[in-house]
């Protein structure tokens, strides 16, 4: 049901789906529900597999009806907790009948696990019904029935011992809070009892963490949203969250600490290894934990002190067992994660001065642990604790060190000075008061020093541990974004050390030894982006300072040059070049001024860019090598902040484009020699590189730093060559691949937009099969759900149609100086006359989008549509007649008037004023037609097959 057939245009599919929804889907749902009522009326024979299969299929049928893509949005199913089911208004009566919900709750209680799980899945959809389906009283009644069902399940929880049922019930609870406000929930009579049952159920689930770990997320989502809603509740009814939220937090904390010993002793999968799930759960817990924060803070202080003391005893114990140490380190990792979580929770919940003082108490303990562990490096180290520390540091940065706090963070140097601090700064003072006493950390300047010392330590000692290095570098990158922080950071000794010593001798992760996988090199880009931002603070126009900074890369390039010339150790060269390309891309990304970018270009050209060209020639079939080099070139082509607007006497823009042209042509010609590739190989081996080439070419074409007319004028073929490479690569890609791979489509279509805007002479000179391929790609892109792609297609089509319209308008007025342009226009006109269906198809697609679909980019659609109508008014009249005649007589005159209004005041030209008038008319037209075509209940579908 509603299965997408990729061989059919998406607009056609959505129109068929709409017709099916309006004519058949409700009847199917009613029939399936009546069959399920029969199942309850006579007991199911559990021994009869045929009966079980029949019930399963009926339940799946109901679920597919409720999962139907009602509005053609193709919502991402991975965004499960955000989903609202857009039930049609005509189904309202079915949902308002109490028997409907009772049916599925009864089925859950009556059926065996596999079938009861399907019943719960249906209830998830019932709980997700859009709010506007009901009036306020109806919604309150419907919610009451849902809450009664929850109470009944929790009072008889035996069925939840099945993992499938448990998971679906957790989803059900999360959806309930997503679609209903806390103020509505507390008004339900059964709320106090139900919230107690849900709290107990959540606590039990957290305590049995190994039972269904992937379902806990939904329970935490429920509590997070409930606690976050507390400030907005206007009802006088008690929400009871101040009672239950601290219990949930305590259960999470204690259960995670207790899990460590079981994981270590029984050699189970460690939840800490799944960092994505850990982060997700902690981000949900951070809001819950700040409710009645005093209780949570007292518990964490007690547990942290106790575990830190045990850890120190083990460190000083000569006979410390490795298993005991592993348990203690696992507990410390969880505690550090939890401290970071509750500190980060300050941004999500109302805080007081006392809460900030508590944050200071907790933070002191983590900073002391950092000092203790770093003094034991490299002998005493634990990856899980390090990753937890980085989580804590990042949460502390976001909460107490960010740029947004700088105006109020003139914190005290001595406790006696508190009275002099502005009132707004008191919160920051409270955090640092305790840290000042214990650690001597009096303000965020001292914290930044601690941060940078930790970063340098990690980069020095954890070079072989990719997770720690990449997380450390991401933390450094986040620190280097704000200008105020950058000014403070460059004064720190650790930063000065990094700027002068970024070599593998000091930071082993910059090495190229075989012990590092090529994927580990990715983090080097992040490192050099952050480092270059720090360099830029005081760089100005100091070329010597820049040369000194680039010295390690200069040495590496000279080494590569020697090895290339002597033809030995090719594998070392390859690894060195991959590292250099990633380093340079990070540097180029951070250089956002003309002066600094020019320094980099002068450093690279003409000595080092040819080396990268040679690497593309030699290793074109190895994406691990070509991808970073192509991405570097794409970055160099980006005219961000007008950094490539070289001086008028400088040829750098043209020189840069020539180098890019050579590289794209080399890669394009070589990659096509690979021949046909398997489905799993085609993207990494070929399409990814093509998409980067297209992105680089698009940046050059729209960067406004190259005058492309110069190339033809002086007989330079670099521009023509790169356009031919574009065509060759394009023809090697199928239309389906063009739309299936998002990165490819999002680089190809914007590039095509640039070509149709400024280089229509190139488009008109394309061979007819190539031009047909391009126009077909536009036609198919118009119907995609990706608005970046569809909008680019509309713009490209508008440029083509406008070019054609202007050519026709000028026919008969052909001065000699315009002969070449006239010939180009004539070629395009001749092609369109030979293939009239191309533009007619696109007119149909755009009209279909406007009339029948959820058009998200109406302005973009309107621009080419006017030109299409003016170019072929006969076809537009046929479309109009087809739509009008397909409707019942009473609606025909209304629709005819809609079409008359659409063209009212619109002239036979494509001036901006005329286009704007048409765009305004189209907006009114779309609204009026939707009103006219609105179907009532069982009337026949109003959809029109405009695609046929």
N, C-alpha and C positions, 0 to 999 in steps of 0.2 A: 504494500500500500504506500503510495507516494514515493516509490523507489525512483531515484533520479537516473534517467537514461542519458548518458553523456553523448550519445550519438545524435540526440535531438536537441535543438536550441533550447536554452533554459527558459526563454520567454514562452515558447510553445509548451514546455512541460508545466510551467506555472499556470498557464491558462487552462490546460486540461485538468490540473489538480484543483483549480478553483471551481470548474464545472462539476467535477466529481463531488467536491465538498458541498456544493449548493443543491445537487440533485439526489445524491445517494447516501452520503455519509451518516446523516442523522438516522435514517431508516435502518442502516446496518447496526448502529449502536443500540437502537431500541430493540431490534430483533435479538442481538446478542444478550442484552440484559434480560429479556423474557426467557431465553434459554437457561440462563443462570438461575433465574427464579425457580425453574423446573428442577434444577439440580438440588436446590435446597428443599424443595417440596417432597422429593423422594430420596432416601439415603443412598449415598454413593457406595457401590461395591468396590472396596479398596483392592480386592483381589483381581478385579477385571481391568486388565491393562487397556483394553479398548475404551472403556468408560473414562478412565483417567486421561487418556490421550484426547478424547473428545472435549472434556472439560478444559484441559490445557489449551486447546486450540481456540475455544470460545473466549477464554480469559485473554489470550494473546490478541484476539480480534478486538476486544474492548480496549486493550492497552494501545493497540495501533490506532484505533479511532481517536483516543485521547492524546496520542503523541503526534497526531497529524500536523503538518506544517500549515496551519490555518491561514497565515497571512503571507506565505511565500518568503519568509525571512531566512530560512535554512539556518536557524540559530545553532551556534556551536554547542554541541551536547556536552563538551567538557566543562562548560560554565554551568554546571548542574545546579548549584545552589542559588543561581540568579534567575532561574527560569520561571516565567509566568506563562501559563497556557491560555492562548487567545481563543477561548471557546466562543463560537458564534452566538449572537443574541437569540437566534431561533431555538437554541438548545436550552434556554433558561429554565423552562418548565420542568425539564427532566432533572436538572440539578436541584431545583427547589423542593422536589418531592422527597420527604425524609426517607421514604422506602429505598431510594437509590443508594444513599450512603449506608443505610442499614444492611442492604443486600451485600455490599462488599465487606463490611465488618463481620457479618455473619459467615460469609464464605471463608474469611481468614480463620475464624474460630472452628469451622467445620471441616476444612480440607487438610490433607497431608501437606508436609512442608513445601515441596516444590510448587504445589498449586496455591497454597496460602501465600507464598512469596509473590506470585503473580497478582493475587488479590490486593496485597499491600502496594505493589507497584501501581496499580490502578488508583488506589487511595492517595498515593503521592501526587498524581495528576489532579485528582479532585481537590486536594489541598492547595494546588497551585493555580486555581482558576482566577482569571483576571478580576480585579476588584470591581471594575465598572459593570460587570455582568449583573450585579444585584443593587437594589436600593439599600440604604443604611439598615433599616429594620430587617430586610431579607438577609443581608450579610451577617448581622448579629445572630439570627436564627440558624443560618448555615454553619457559622463558626461554633455555635453551641453544640450542634450535632457532631461536628468533628471532635470537639473536646470530650464529649461523652464517649465517643469511640476510643479515644486515647486512654481515658480512665478505665474503660472496660478491658483494654489490652494489658495495661499495667497492673491491674488487679488480678489478672490471670496470665502471668508472664511466661508460662511454660513454653509457648510457641516461639519465644524469642531466644530459646537455647539453640535454635537452628541459625547458623551464621547468615544464611541468605535472608531469613525473616528479620534477623537483628539489623542487618545492614539497611534493608528497605524501611524499617521502622525509624531508624535514625534519620534517613533521608526525609521521611514523612514529617518528623518533628522540625527539621531545619526549614522545610518548605512552609510549614505552618507559620513560623515567625517571619519568614521572608515576605509572606503575602498578607499578614495581619499585624496590626500595630499593638504594642504592649497595652495601650489604653483600651483597645477592644478586648484583649484577652482577659484583663482584670475584671471586666464587667460580666464575664460569664460566671454563672452561679457556682460551677464546679471548679473554678480556677484555683482556690487555695489548696484543695485536695490534690488536684492534678499537678500543680507545680511542685508539691511535696513528693509525689510519686516520680515525677521526671527527675528531680534532684537525686532521689535515692537510686534511680535507674542509672543516672550518669555516674554517680560515685561508684556503684558496683561495676560499671563498665570500665572505669578508669583503673580500678583495683585489679580487674582481670584483663590487663593490657594486652596479653598475648592472644586473647580470644578472637577479636576482629579489629586489628589495629587500624585498618583503612576506614573504619566506620566512625571512629572517635571524632574525626574532623567535623562531622555533621552535628554531633552533640555540642561541641565547643562553639560551632557557628550559632546554634540556638542561643546559648548563654551569652555569647559576645553581643549579639544583636539585642537581646533583652536588656542587658546592663547598659549598652550604649543608648537605649531608648529612654532610660529612667528620667533624664532631665526634661523630656518632652511630654511626660504623662501628666494630664490635667485632671484625671479622675481622682477622687478622694479614696477610692478603694485601695487597700494595701497591696503592693506588688510583691512583697516578701523576698525580694532579691537580696536585701541587706542581710537576710538570714541565711539564704542558700548559696549565694555566690562565694563567700569565704570558704564554705564547706567544699564546693567544687574545686576551688583553687588548692586547698589543702590536700584533697584527694589526688589531684594531679601531681603535686610536689612529692608527696610521700610514696605514691605508687611508682613514680619514675625512679626514685632512690632505691626502693625495695627491688625493682626489676634488675638492677645492676648485678647483684650477687647471683641471681638465677641465671642471667645471661652468661656470666663468666663461668660458673660451675657446670652448667649443662651445655656449654658451648653452643648457645642459640644465636640466631641472627640478632645483632645489636640494633635496637631502634635508633641509636645515635648515628649509625652508619647511613641511614636514610635521611640526609640533611634536609632534603626538600620537604619531607613530611614533618620533621622536627620544626623547621622554620614556620611552616603553615600553622601548626598547632600552637606554637609560642605566640605568633602574631594574633591569634584568636584569644589566647589566655591573657594577653597584656591588658585588655580592657576589663575582663572579669576580675583580674587580680587587684585592680585599683579600687574595687568596691569593698568598703570596710578595710582599708589598706593596713591599718595598724595591726590587725590580726595576722595578715599575711607576712608583713615585715618582721614581726616578732618571731614567727615560725622560721623564716629564712635565716635570721641572725643566729638563732639557736642551732639550727642544723649546720650552718656554714662553720660556726666556731667549733662545733663538735667534730666535723669531718676534717677541718683543717688541722686540728690538733692530732687526730689519728694519723693523718698523712705525714706530719712532721715526725711523729714517733717512728713511723715505718722508714722514713728517710735516714734517721739516725740509728736504726736498728740493723746491726750487721747480719742478722738472720732473717731479715724481712722476706716473707714468702712472695713470690712473683704474683700468685693468685690474689693474695690480700692487697698487694699494691695495685693490681688491675682493678679490683673492686673499688678501692679508695679513689683512684683516678677517675673511674667512671662516675662515681657519685659527685666528685668535685666538678666534673664537666657539666653534669646536669644542673648543679647549683649555680655555676657561673652563667649558664644559659638562662636560668630562671631569674637571677638578679638582673641581667641585661633586659629581660622581658619586662619585669615590673618597673624598671627605670624608664624604659621606652614607653610604658603605659601612661606616663604623665601627659603625653601628647594627645591621648585619646579620652581622657577622663578629667573631670574637675579636680584640681589639686589645691592643697593648702600649704602654708609655710611649713607646718609640721611634717607633711608628706615629703617635702623637699629635703628636710633635715634627715628623714628616714632614708631617702635615696643616698644621701651623703654617707650615712652609717654603713649601708650595704656596699656602696662603691669602694669605700676604704678597704674593705676586706678583699675585694677582687684585685685592687691595685697592689695590696700586700702580697697576694698569691702570685701575681705577675713577677714581682721582684724576686720572690723565693724561687720560682721555677726557672727564671732566666739565669740566676747565678749557678744553677746546676747544669746548664747546657755545656757541651752537647751530650754528656752522659745521661742525665735525667731529662727525658723528654716524652711527651705524650701528645699525639696528633689530635685526639678528641678534645683534650683540655685546651690546646692551642686554638682550635676552631671555635670553641665556646668563648674563649677570651676575646677573639676577634669580633664575635657577635656582640659581646658586652660593650667593647670599645665603640663599635658602630652605633649602638643604641645610646650610649652616653654622649657621643658626638651629636647625634640628631637632637638630643634633648637639651643639652647644656653647653654646647660649643658652637652651634651653627651660626651663620651670619645673622640670622633673624634675631639672635639674642644679644648681638654686640652693643646695641645702643643702650642696653640696660645692664651690661655686665661689668660695670666699674666696681668690681668686688673689693672687699676690704683686705688690707694687708695684715691688720691686727684685729683681734676680736673687739678691742675697745673702740675701734673706729666705726662700728656698725651704725651708730646714730647718724653718722654723716652721709650715709649712702642714700641715694634717691629711693623713694618708696617703691617704684617699679623694680628696682634692682634687688629688693629683699629676697625674692625667691632664689636668685642665683647665690646670694650670700649664704642662705641657709644650707645649700648643698655643700659649699666649700668650707663652712665653719668647722665641721668635724674633720674634713680632709686636711685642713690647715694644721690642726692640732696633731693629728696622727702622722701625716705624711709630708707636711710642709707644702702641700699643694694649695696655694691661696687663690688662684684664679685660673681662667681658661688658658692663659699663656703657659703656666706650669703644666697644665694637662696636655697641651700641644707638644711640649718637650717630652713628656712621658710617652705620648703617642708615637713620636718620631723615633725615639730610642727603641721602642718596641718594634717598629717597622724595620729599622736597620738590623736589629738582632735577628728577627725572623728571616730576612733576606740573606743574612750571613750564615745562619745555622740550619735553615730548613730548605736549602737549595734543591734537595732531592725529593721533596714532598710537594707535589704539584697542588693538592688542595689547599695547603697552608700558604704556599707562595701566591696562588691566584687570589685567595681571599685577602691576604695582606695587601697585595697590589690594588685590589678593588677598593680597599679601605683608604690607601694612599691617594687613589684617584678621586674618591669622594671628598677627601680633605682639600684637594687642590682645585676644586671648582670655584669656590667663592673668593672674590678679590680681597676682602678684609682678612680672611684667614691666610691667604697667600702672603700678604705683607708681613704677617706675624711669623709665618713658617720660615721665610728666608733668613730670618735672624737667628734661627736655631742651629747649633753646631752640627747636629746630625744631618740636617739638610745640606749645609755647606759641604760636609764630607761626601754625601751622595753625589752632588753636582761635580765634584772633582775626581771621584773614584768609581765611576760606574763601569767596572770591568769584572770579568769572571774571577779575578784574583780575590776581590772583596765580596762579590755577590755570585756565588757558584751557579745560580740558575741562568746566568748569561753565557755559560759555557756551551760547547757544541759536542760534548762527548757522546758516545753511543748509548750511554746510560740514560740519556734523556730522549723520550719519544718526541717526534716532530710536532705532535699536537701540543706538547708542553710549551713550545715556543710562542704560542699565542699570547701568553701573559706578558711577553716582552713589549708588545704594543701598548698595553696599559701602563707599564712602567715608564716608558719613554714619553707618553702623553703627559703623565703627571710631572715627570722630571722637567720637561720642556716648559710647562706652565710655570714651574718654580724659576727656571732660568729667565723667562720672559719678564719677570717682575722688575728686574734692574738692568736688563740687557741694553735697552735703547738701541743705539747704532754702533755698539762696540763689537766690531768684527773680530778682533783678537780674542775676546771672551768667547764668542761663538766658535771660533776655530779650536780653542782649547777644549770646549765642551765636546766638540765632534772628534777629538783626537783618537779615542778608542775605536770609533767607526772608521776613521781614516786608515788606521793601522790594519784593521780587518780587511778593508777593500784592497789595500796594497798587497796584502798576503794573497787574497783571491786572485789578483792580477798576475802575480808571480806563478802561482800554481797553474792557472789557466794556460799561461804561456809555456810552461814546462810539461804540461799534460800528465800530471800524477796526482794521486789522492783526490780523485774526482768526488768521492762520497763526502769527504771533508769540506770541499768547496761548496757542494750543494747545501749541506747543513749550515755552513757559514752564511751563504747567500739568503737562505730562508730566514735566519736570524736577523740579518741586516735589513732585509725587506720589511720585516715586522717592526724593527727598531725605527726605521726611517718613516714608516707610516704613522707611528705614534708621534714622532717629532713633527711631521708635516701637519698632522691633525691639530696640533696645539699652536702652530704658527699662524696667527690670524691677522698679522699686519703686513703691509707691503714690504717694509724694510726687512723684517725677520725672514719672510718667505724668500726674498731675493737673495739673502745670505745662503739659505739652503740650496736654492737653485744654482747659484754660482759655485757652491761646493760640489754639487753633483754633476754639473754639465761643464765641459764635455767629457770629463774623465771617467765617471763611474756609470752613467746611464747605459753606455754601450755594453758594459758587463752584464747588466740585467737583460738586455736584448739577447745576448749570447746564451744566457741561461734559459730563456724561453725557447730558443732554437733547439738547444740540446736536450731539455727535459720537458718538452711540450706535453708528453703523455703522462706526466706525474703531477697531479693536482696539488700535492703537498708542497711542490716547488712553485708551480705557475700561479696558484691562487694568491699567495701573499705578494708576489711581484706585480700581478695585475691589479690587486687592490691598492698597492702603493701608487701605481700609475693613476688609478681612478681618483685617489686622494689628491695627488699632485694637480690634477685637472680641475679641482673644485675651486671656484673663485669666491670662496667664503669671505665675507667682510671686504670684498673688493681687493683682496690681497694680490691678485694677479694683474691688476691694472698697472702695468709697468710704465716707466717714463716713456715719453713720445719718441725718444732717441733709442730706446731699447728694442732689440729684435726678440727678446726672451719669449714673448707669447707665441710667436711663430715657431721658434726653435723648440719650445716645449711641445707644441702640437705635432711637429714633424716627428719627434721622438715617440709620441703616443701613437701616431699613425703607423710608424714602422713596427711597433710592438703589436698593435692590433692586427695588422696585416700578417705579420709573422705567425702569430698565434692562430688566426683564422685559417690561414692556408694549411698549417701543420695539423691542426686539430681535425680537419676534414679528411686527412689521410688515414685516420683511425678506422674509417669504415663504419659499419653498423655495430651498435653496442646493445647489450641486453638492457632490459627495463631498469634493473637495479644499478646499472653502471652509467646510464646515459646522463643522469644529472651530475654526479660528482666528476665524471671524466670529461664531459663536454658542455652541457647546458649551463653549469655554474660559471665556467670561464667565459662563455658567450655573454651571459647576463652582466658580468663585470665589465667586459669590453663595451657593451652597449651603454652601461652606466657612465663609463669614462668618456665615451664619444658624446653622449648627451650633455655632460658637464662642459665639454669643450664648445659644443655648438651653441649653447645658451649662456656661456660664461662672459661673452661680450669682451673678450680680450684678444681675439684674432679676427682680422679682416679676411674672410675667405676668398673674396674676389682677387686678392693679391696672387694666389696660387696660379690661377689660370692666366693672369696677366703676364706673369714671368715664366710660364711654362713649367711650373713646379707641379708634379703629379701626386704629391702626398695626400691632398684632399680627395682627389678622384680615387686613388688607391684604397683609402680607408672606406669610402662609400661602396666601392665594389666588394670589399671584404665584408661589409655589413650585409650586402645582398647575398653573397655566397653562404655566409653563416645562417642567414634567415631561411634560405631555401632548404637547408639541411634539417630544419626543425619542423615538425608537424604542427598543424593548427591546434590540435588537442594538447600537445606538450606546451605550446605557447601560453595556454590559459591554465593548464594544470599546475605548473610550477610558478608559484607566486612571485618569487624574486625575478624570474625571467620576464614575466608579464609586466611587472612594475618597473623594469628597465627598458623593455622594448617599446611599450606604448608611449611613455613620455619622450623617448628618442624620436619616435615617428611624429609626435606632435611638433618637435623642433624642426624636423625635416619639412613637414608640410607648411610650417609657418614661414621659414626663411629660404627654403631650397626647393620650391616647387618645380624648378627647371630639371632638377634631378629626378623628381617623381614622374614628371611627364616623359622623360627619356627612358624610363624603364621599359623593358620588353613586355608585351601584353600579358604573357603568363605570370611574370613577376608582379606587374601592377594588379592583376586579378588576385594574386595571393595576398598582397598588401590590403586591398579593399575588402577581401573576404575576412581577413584577420580583424579589420575594423568592425565589420558587421557582426562577427561573433563576439567581439569584446564589448559591444553595446549592451548585450544582455547579461553580462556577468554581474554578480552581486558586489564585487570589489569596486567601490565608487572611484578609487584612484584610476583604475583601468577604464571604467565606463566613461568617466569624465574626459580622460585623455582621448578616447575614441571619438567622443562628441566634438571635441576641439579640432582634432585632425580632420574629421569629416567636414566640419564647418570651413576650414581653410581650403579644402579641395573644392567644395561646392561653391564657395565665394570666388575662387580662381576661375572656375568654369563659367559662372554667371557673368563675371566681368568680361571674360573673353567673348562670350556671345553678345554682350551689350556693345562691345567695341567692333564687332564684325562690320566691315564696310568702311571703317575708319582706320586704315592701316598705314600710317606714315612709315617711310623707309627705315627710320631709326628703330622701330619696334618690330621689324620683320621677324627677328629670331624669337621674340616672346610670342608673337602671333602664331608662328609655326608650332611652338610648344603647346599653346592653348588648343590649336587645331588637332594636334595628336591626341590630347586628352579628350576632346569632344568626339573625335572619330571613335576612340575606344568605347566611350559611353554609348554612342549610337549602335555600336556592334554588340554591346552587352547591357541593354536597357534594364535588365532585371536586377543589376547590381544596386543601383540607387533606389529602385522601386522596393527592393527587399528591405533596405535600410529605412525608407519612409514608413513601411509597415511596422518594422520593429519599434521605431520611436513612437508611432501613434499607439501601438499596443502598450508600450510602457506608460504613456501618459494616461490612457483610458482605463486600463485594467490592473495596473500594478502599483506597488508601493514605491513610487518614484522618488528616490532620495536626492537626486541632483537635477531637479526640474529646470533650473536656469540653464545648465549645460545642455540638456536635451533640446531646449527651445531654440538655441542658436543655429544649429545646422538644419533644424526642421523647416524653418521659413525658406531657406534656400532650396531645399528639396521640393517644397510645395511649388515655389515659383518656377523651378526648372521643369517640372512635369505636373502641370495642373490637371491634366486628364487623369493620370493615375490617382491623384489625390481625390478627385471627384468620384472615381470608382470606389475607393476606400470608404468615402463618406456615404455613398449610396448603399454599399454593402452593410455598413453598421446600421443605418437607419432602417433599411428593409428587413433586417433580421429581428426587429423589435415589434411588439404588438402595436396595433394602430394608434392607441391613445398616446404611446410614447414617441411615435415617429415625428410628429410635429414639434415636440419639445426638443428632440435631438437635432432636427433641422435648424431650429432657431439657435441652438448651441453653436452649430457650425457657422451660421451666418454671423453670430457675435464674434467668433474666433477671428474672422478676417475683416471685421469692421474697422475702418480707419487705417488698414494696412495697405501700403502702396507697393508698386511693382519695383522695389529696389531693396538693397541690403545696407542702407545707411544705418548708423548706430541708433538714430532716433526711431527709425522704422522697426528695427529689431527689438528695441525696448518696448515699443507699443505691442508688438506680437507676443513678447514674453509676458506682459501684463494680461493680455487677452487669453493667453494659454492657461494661466493660473486660474482665471475665472472659468474658462472652458472645462478644465479638469474637475473643478468642484461641481459645476452644474451637471456635467455628464454623469459623474458618480452618483449624484442625487437622483438623476433620471433613471439610471440603470439599477438602482437599489432593488434587490429582489425581496419578495415577501414570502417567507416560509417555503411552501411547496411549489411556487411558480417555477417555470423552467429557467435554466441558466441564462444569464444575460451575457455570457462571454461570447466573443466573436472570434472566429478563426481567421484573423488577419494575416496569419503567416502562410496560409495556403497559396 
